[in-house]
Each structure stands twice: as C-alpha cells, then as structure tokens.
Amino acid sequence: MKTPVQVLLVEDDALMLQELVHVIAAEASLALFATATSVASARILLDGGFDVLVVDKGLPDGSGIDLIRELKTMGCDHKFSIMLTVFDDRASVLEAIQAGADGYLLKHDPNLAAAIEAVVHSGNPISSEVVAHLVARVRDLDSELDTKLDRKVKKYSLSVREQATLQGLAEGLKYQQIAERLEISPHTVTDYIKSIYRKLSVNSRSSAVFVGLRSGLVDINEVG
C-alpha cells in the first residue's frame, strides 16, 4: 500500500477550505498535513514534511504565487505545488507557471484529488486547460504580458532524446508512456528531465513545456 500523499492546504475562505479538507479525507491515497489561511501562516510550514502544496492565489496578506516561488527557491525537488483559483485567465495561468507551479486548477474542480496524485506519482501535472493556455499564449502573444516575459530566442542544446522527452511532457504523457515511446527505462526519462531543466534554466515541468513551446523545441501542432 502506497504511503498517502501529504497535502498542505492554503485557503482563506472557510467554506472552501472545509470542502478541500473533505476532498482530501475522502481519498485513502491522500492525507492532510496541515491547513493555513494566509501567506504568513503558510510560510512557516514550507519546510515541513508535506508532498504537495495546494494554494489559493488570492490570500488576505498576499498572493499564493509568492508561496510557490518561495517553495521552489528552497530547492525542494520532492515537493510540488498546485495553484487553486477562481481565475480562469491566461495571465493568471502564466504567472503561476513562471513562479514554478506544477499544476493549475479552478476551485470546485472535480479532478483535484487525481491532480494531486498525478503531480507526485505520474509525472503528468499539466492539465489540458493549462496546455491550451500555453499554446494560445505562443500563437497569440499579448503585448502587455510580453513586457514581463523574456522575449529573447535562445538556442538550447537539447539532445534528440531530450527533445522527444520534452515533447512527451507537452502532450501530457506520463513518464512510463514516454519511456515506452522512446523504448527506454522510466529512470532514464527522469534523468533526461533533470537535464532538460538544467539546460532550459527552469524548475518545473510546466515551465519547461512553456519554454519548449516558445522556443520551437515542442511541436505545437501535436499539443492540446
């Protein structure tokens, strides 16, 4: 039996927090590590023994995106983050992804429990909705957002196998599926992904996919 995934919930709305707690409690594969209702109260928990941070974007003393960014800067490769918000707009998705979010879901999404497990176990944390936003962003760049993004076209020295691995991530494939496609082991896929992160200067799968889309390393016609 797998060890339950420990979840840190950060949500300031009492009813929404209660709903999220019930979602976690209903899944034997998940366990509640702790809850917090503000950036300040969550910040002191970031070095705790949780696996996934599920955080609201709008908190009374700041943005949940700040917590995601701080978690990434701590260098905790074994910890993941999911942004939970009412905002279904391209800017919010991109801001969360650039901060290092591994997933992005709207509140009341029925797939929350599955998404939490996917982030940890399956290597497939990017929802089809998020990928759609990324593709749209690449196809139709918004001028206001462009001022906040690095618009320099860089040449990345990805190997053929690394590029194929990145393509698989963009298509939403799990590590095992990428391994089968390339006829390699899942362990080798993990090694390729670490190398991709290093070469693209990113720290999350979603960020790697975004850079891949923008730089032409990913075939946009095969995504979404």
C-alpha positions in Angstrom: 0.0 0.0 0.0 1.4 3.4 -1.0 2.1 6.0 1.6 -0.5 8.7 1.5 0.5 11.9 -0.2 0.7 14.6 2.5 -1.1 17.8 1.4 -0.7 21.3 2.7 -3.8 23.4 2.0 -3.7 27.2 2.0 -7.1 28.8 1.6 -8.7 31.7 3.4 -12.3 31.0 2.6 -13.7 28.9 5.4 -16.3 27.1 3.3 -13.9 26.4 0.5 -11.3 25.2 3.0 -13.8 22.8 4.5 -14.7 21.4 1.1 -11.0 20.9 0.3 -10.4 19.1 3.6 -13.3 16.8 2.8 -11.8 16.0 -0.7 -8.6 15.0 1.0 -10.3 13.0 3.7 -12.3 11.0 1.1 -9.2 9.7 -0.6 -7.2 6.9 1.1 -4.2 7.9 -1.0 -4.2 11.4 0.4 -3.6 12.8 3.9 -3.9 16.3 5.3 -0.6 17.6 6.5 -1.9 21.0 7.7 -4.1 24.0 6.7 -3.3 27.7 6.6 -5.3 30.7 5.8 -2.7 33.3 4.9 0.8 33.7 3.3 2.3 34.3 6.7 0.8 31.3 8.4 1.7 29.1 5.4 5.2 30.4 5.1 6.3 28.8 8.5 5.1 25.4 7.2 7.0 25.4 3.9 9.9 23.4 5.4 7.5 20.8 6.8 7.0 17.2 5.7 4.4 17.6 3.1 4.4 16.5 -0.5 2.1 18.9 -2.3 1.2 22.5 -1.6 -2.4 23.3 -2.8 -2.7 27.1 -2.5 -5.2 29.8 -3.4 -4.0 32.7 -5.4 -5.8 35.5 -3.6 -4.9 35.5 0.2 -5.6 38.3 2.7 -1.9 39.2 3.1 -0.6 38.5 -0.4 -0.6 36.1 -3.3 -0.3 32.3 -3.1 2.1 32.6 -6.1 4.7 34.0 -3.6 4.5 30.8 -1.7 5.0 28.7 -4.8 8.0 30.8 -5.7 9.5 30.5 -2.2 9.0 26.7 -2.2 10.9 26.5 -5.5 13.8 28.6 -4.3 14.1 26.3 -1.2 15.3 23.6 -3.7 12.8 21.0 -2.5 12.7 18.8 -5.6 10.4 16.3 -3.8 7.8 18.9 -3.1 5.2 20.0 -5.6 2.6 22.8 -5.9 -0.8 23.3 -7.4 -2.4 26.7 -7.8 -6.1 26.7 -6.9 -8.1 29.8 -8.0 -11.3 31.2 -9.4 -9.3 33.0 -12.1 -9.6 31.3 -15.5 -7.5 33.7 -17.5 -4.2 33.3 -19.4 -2.3 35.9 -17.3 -3.0 34.0 -14.0 -2.0 30.7 -15.5 1.2 32.0 -16.9 2.1 33.9 -13.7 1.7 30.7 -11.7 3.7 28.6 -14.1 6.5 31.1 -14.3 6.6 31.0 -10.5 7.1 27.2 -10.7 3.6 25.8 -10.2 3.3 22.2 -11.2 -0.4 22.4 -11.7 -3.2 24.9 -12.0 -6.9 24.1 -11.2 -10.1 26.1 -10.8 -11.8 25.8 -7.4 -14.5 23.1 -7.2 -12.7 21.2 -9.9 -13.8 17.5 -9.5 -10.3 16.3 -10.5 -8.4 17.9 -7.6 -7.7 14.6 -5.8 -6.5 13.0 -9.1 -4.4 16.0 -9.9 -2.6 15.9 -6.5 -1.7 12.3 -7.1 -0.6 12.9 -10.7 1.8 15.7 -9.6 3.6 13.2 -7.3 3.3 9.9 -8.9 2.6 10.0 -12.6 4.8 12.9 -13.8 1.8 14.4 -15.6 0.8 17.5 -13.6 -0.2 19.8 -16.5 -3.9 19.8 -17.2 -5.2 20.1 -20.8 -6.7 23.5 -19.8 -3.2 24.8 -18.8 -1.6 23.4 -22.0 -4.4 25.2 -24.0 -3.5 28.5 -22.4 0.2 27.9 -23.1 -0.5 27.1 -26.8 -2.7 30.1 -27.1 0.0 32.3 -25.5 2.5 31.2 -28.0 0.2 31.6 -31.0 -1.1 35.0 -30.0 1.3 36.9 -27.8 -0.3 39.5 -25.7 1.7 42.8 -25.7 1.2 43.6 -22.1 2.4 40.2 -21.0 5.3 40.3 -23.4 6.9 43.1 -21.3 7.0 40.7 -18.3 8.4 37.7 -20.2 11.9 37.0 -21.6 11.4 37.5 -25.3 14.9 36.5 -26.3 15.1 33.5 -28.5 17.7 31.2 -27.1 19.4 28.2 -28.6 19.2 25.2 -26.3 21.5 22.2 -26.7 18.9 19.5 -26.0 19.7 16.1 -27.4 17.3 14.3 -29.7 16.1 12.1 -26.9 15.7 15.1 -24.5 13.7 17.0 -27.1 11.5 13.9 -27.6 11.0 13.7 -23.8 10.0 17.4 -23.6 7.5 16.8 -26.5 6.0 13.9 -24.5 5.6 16.1 -21.4 3.9 18.8 -23.5 1.5 16.2 -24.9 0.6 15.2 -21.3 2.3 11.8 -21.4 3.2 10.1 -18.1 6.8 9.1 -17.5 6.1 5.4 -18.3 4.4 6.4 -21.6 7.4 8.5 -22.6 9.6 5.6 -21.7 7.6 3.2 -23.9 7.5 5.7 -26.8 11.3 6.1 -26.7 12.0 2.5 -25.7 14.0 3.4 -22.7 13.5 3.0 -18.9 11.4 5.4 -16.7 14.6 6.1 -14.8 16.3 7.3 -18.0 13.3 9.5 -18.6 13.8 11.1 -15.2 17.5 11.7 -16.0 16.5 13.4 -19.3 14.0 15.6 -17.5 16.7 16.7 -14.9 19.0 17.6 -17.8 16.2 19.5 -19.6 15.5 21.6 -16.5 19.2 22.5 -16.3 19.5 23.4 -19.9 16.3 25.4 -20.0 17.0 27.0 -16.7 13.6 26.0 -15.2 12.5 24.2 -12.1 9.1 22.7 -13.1 7.6 20.6 -15.8 5.1 23.3 -16.8 7.9 25.9 -17.1 9.8 23.5 -19.3 6.9 23.0 -21.6 6.3 26.7 -21.8 9.9 27.4 -22.8 9.7 24.5 -25.2 6.7 25.9 -26.9 8.1 29.4 -27.2 11.5 28.3 -28.4 10.2 25.8 -31.0 11.5 22.8 -29.3 8.0 21.4 -29.0 5.8 20.7 -32.0 2.8 22.9 -31.2 0.6 21.0 -33.7 0.9 17.9 -31.5 -0.1 19.6 -28.3 -3.6 20.2 -27.0 
